[in-house]
């Protein structure tokens, strides 16, 4: 199937991580030109190599999403080189585990400053070019916590749910400009973040992490953690020409983990 992505320009945030790099590779395989961003220079370089190994073209930008100054400077450089971005994959790291109550104001400000405000700011920078072309794709990855809040992830559940409301509102605002806006919800995808959270739970419950992983996998109807590549394939479809009538929606890639309809 031709997804119509040949020559499209795609910006992937947090591209050095498991999900980000998988999405970058999947888009490159469809002919997109990649603009990759991450705070970790080494991980970002590895993502660039993965794209290039697939015969793709990737440009890298090292900056901290939590820094408005770094983000603005990097976006200016990127848009000077690219003129416009056709596909934006909004992806951020997650905060430390913890309850929703008793968190100091500084923690809330830090989380929203790293996970929410930069996503909105970057989207605002690329939207004019999308509207001018009459074509664009904005995809924001969140977590299953936006549907069923995850225990001991109070900061994450709250920040990511705010992106859900923003995305739904934005989708209506830009729909007639040819721009689609969608949210992807991962279940337990086999990434470093998932392994970290499993380790935290094992430590809190004083259990072996392998038992936590087995128990977690058993709670998923498919019976295993998802692969980053499986998640990336769904993101790539949403970014494609074929998904032109899908907007303002939430797509779960969770192996059936979330129990609600």
C-alpha positions in Angstrom: 0.0 0.0 0.0 1.4 3.4 -1.0 0.9 5.7 2.1 1.7 8.8 0.2 4.5 9.9 2.4 7.3 10.1 -0.2 9.0 13.5 0.2 7.0 14.5 3.2 9.0 16.2 6.1 8.4 14.7 9.5 9.5 16.0 12.9 9.8 13.4 15.6 10.3 14.5 19.2 12.2 12.4 21.7 13.5 10.5 18.8 16.2 8.8 20.7 13.8 6.7 22.8 12.3 3.3 21.9 9.0 4.7 20.5 10.5 7.8 18.9 13.2 6.0 17.0 10.8 3.3 15.8 8.4 5.9 14.5 11.3 7.6 12.7 12.4 4.4 11.0 8.8 3.6 10.0 8.3 7.0 8.4 11.7 6.8 6.7 10.7 3.5 5.1 7.8 5.3 3.5 10.0 7.9 2.0 9.6 10.7 4.5 12.5 13.1 5.3 13.2 13.0 9.0 13.9 15.8 11.5 14.8 14.3 14.8 14.9 15.9 18.2 16.1 14.7 21.6 18.0 15.9 24.6 20.3 12.9 24.5 22.9 13.4 21.8 24.1 9.8 21.8 20.6 8.3 21.5 19.8 10.8 18.8 22.8 9.9 16.8 21.8 6.2 17.1 18.3 7.1 15.8 19.8 8.9 12.8 21.9 5.9 12.0 18.8 3.7 12.1 17.1 5.9 9.6 20.1 6.1 7.4 20.5 2.3 7.5 17.0 2.2 6.0 18.1 4.5 3.2 16.4 7.5 4.7 17.5 11.0 5.3 17.6 12.4 8.9 18.6 15.7 10.4 19.2 15.9 14.2 18.6 18.7 16.7 19.7 18.4 20.3 17.7 20.5 22.7 15.8 20.3 26.0 12.0 20.4 25.5 11.8 21.9 29.1 13.8 25.0 27.9 11.6 27.5 26.0 14.7 29.2 24.7 16.4 26.0 23.4 13.1 24.8 21.9 12.5 28.2 20.1 16.1 28.3 18.8 16.0 24.8 17.5 12.7 25.2 15.8 13.9 28.4 14.1 16.9 26.5 12.7 14.8 23.5 11.7 12.2 25.7 9.8 15.0 27.6 8.2 16.3 24.3 6.8 13.0 22.6 6.1 10.7 25.6 5.2 7.8 23.6 6.6 7.0 20.4 8.5 4.2 18.1 7.2 4.1 15.6 10.0 4.6 16.2 13.7 5.0 13.3 16.1 4.7 14.8 19.6 6.5 12.5 22.1 7.9 13.3 25.5 9.5 11.5 28.4 7.5 10.8 31.5 7.9 12.2 35.0 8.9 10.3 38.1 6.2 8.0 39.6 4.2 9.2 42.6 0.7 10.0 43.9 -1.5 12.8 42.7 -1.8 14.3 46.2 0.9 16.2 48.1 3.0 17.1 45.1 4.7 20.5 45.4 3.8 23.2 43.0 7.3 23.1 41.6 6.8 19.5 40.5 3.5 20.3 38.6 5.2 23.3 36.9 8.2 21.2 35.9 6.0 18.4 34.4 3.8 20.8 32.5 6.9 22.7 31.4 8.5 19.6 30.0 5.5 17.6 28.7 2.7 19.9 27.8 3.8 23.5 27.0 6.6 22.5 24.6 4.3 20.3 22.7 1.8 23.1 22.2 4.6 25.6 21.3 6.2 23.3 18.7 2.8 22.6 17.2 2.1 26.3 16.9 5.4 26.7 15.1 4.6 24.1 12.4 0.9 24.7 11.9 1.2 27.8 9.7 3.2 25.8 7.1 0.7 22.9 7.2 -2.2 25.3 6.8 -0.5 27.0 3.9 -0.1 23.7 2.1 -3.5 22.5 3.1 -2.0 19.3 4.5 -0.7 18.2 7.8 -0.6 15.5 10.4 -0.2 16.1 14.2 0.1 12.9 16.2 0.6 13.1 20.0 1.6 10.0 22.0 0.3 9.8 25.5 -0.3 6.7 27.7 -3.1 4.4 28.7 -3.4 6.6 31.8 -5.5 9.1 29.8 -8.2 6.4 29.6 -7.7 4.5 32.8 -5.4 6.4 35.2 -2.4 4.3 36.2 -1.7 3.9 39.9 1.3 5.9 41.3 1.6 8.0 38.1 -0.3 11.0 39.3 1.8 13.6 37.5 1.9 11.7 34.3 -1.8 10.9 34.2 -2.7 14.6 34.7 -0.2 16.1 32.2 -1.0 13.6 29.5 -4.7 14.0 29.9 -4.4 17.7 29.4 -2.8 17.0 26.0 -5.9 14.9 25.1 -8.2 17.9 25.7 -5.9 20.2 23.7 -5.7 17.7 20.8 -9.4 17.3 20.6 -10.0 21.1 20.6 -7.2 21.7 18.1 -8.6 19.0 15.7 -11.8 21.0 15.3 -9.9 24.2 14.8 -7.8 23.0 11.9 -9.8 20.3 10.3 -10.9 22.4 7.3 -7.3 23.4 6.7 -6.5 19.8 5.7 -4.7 19.1 9.0 -5.6 16.1 11.1 -4.9 15.9 14.9 -5.0 12.5 16.7 -3.8 10.9 19.9 -2.1 7.6 20.2 -2.4 5.6 23.4 0.2 3.0 24.1 -0.4 0.1 26.4 2.7 -1.7 27.7 5.2 -1.3 24.9 8.6 -2.8 25.5 10.7 0.3 26.0 13.2 1.6 28.6 10.4 3.6 30.2 8.2 0.5 30.7 11.2 -1.5 32.1 11.9 1.4 34.5 8.3 1.5 35.8 8.3 -2.3 36.2 11.4 -1.9 38.3 9.9 0.8 40.4 6.8 -1.4 41.1 9.0 -4.4 41.9 11.0 -2.3 44.4 8.0 -0.8 46.0 6.4 -4.2 46.4 9.7 -5.9 47.3 9.3 -8.5 44.5 11.5 -9.7 41.7 11.1 -7.6 38.6 10.7 -10.7 36.4 7.5 -11.6 38.4 6.1 -8.1 37.9 6.7 -8.4 34.2 5.1 -11.8 33.9 2.1 -10.6 35.9 1.8 -7.5 33.7 2.0 -9.5 30.5 -0.6 -11.8 31.8 -3.0 -8.9 32.2 -2.8 -8.1 28.5 -5.3 -10.1 26.4 -2.6 -10.7 23.7 -0.4 -12.0 26.4 2.8 -9.9 25.8 4.2 -6.4 25.7 3.9 -4.6 22.4 6.9 -4.0 20.2 7.9 -0.3 19.4 7.6 -1.2 15.7 4.0 -2.2 16.1 3.2 1.1 17.7 5.2 2.9 15.0 3.2 1.2 12.2 0.0 2.7 13.6 1.6 6.1 13.9 2.8 5.9 10.3 -0.7 5.1 9.1 -2.2 8.0 10.9 0.5 10.2 9.3 -0.4 8.9 5.9 -2.6 10.1 3.0 -4.8 7.1 3.7 -5.8 8.5 7.1 -7.2 11.7 5.7 -10.6 11.2 7.3 -9.4 10.4 10.8 -9.1 13.3 13.1 -9.9 14.3 16.7 -9.7 10.7 17.8 -7.9 8.5 20.3 -6.3 5.3 18.9 -5.3 2.6 21.4 -2.3 0.4 20.7 -2.5 -1.7 23.8 -3.1 -5.4 23.0 -6.5 -5.1 24.6 -5.1 -3.9 27.9 -7.5 -1.1 28.6 -10.7 -2.8 29.8 -13.2 0.1 29.1 -14.9 0.6 25.8 
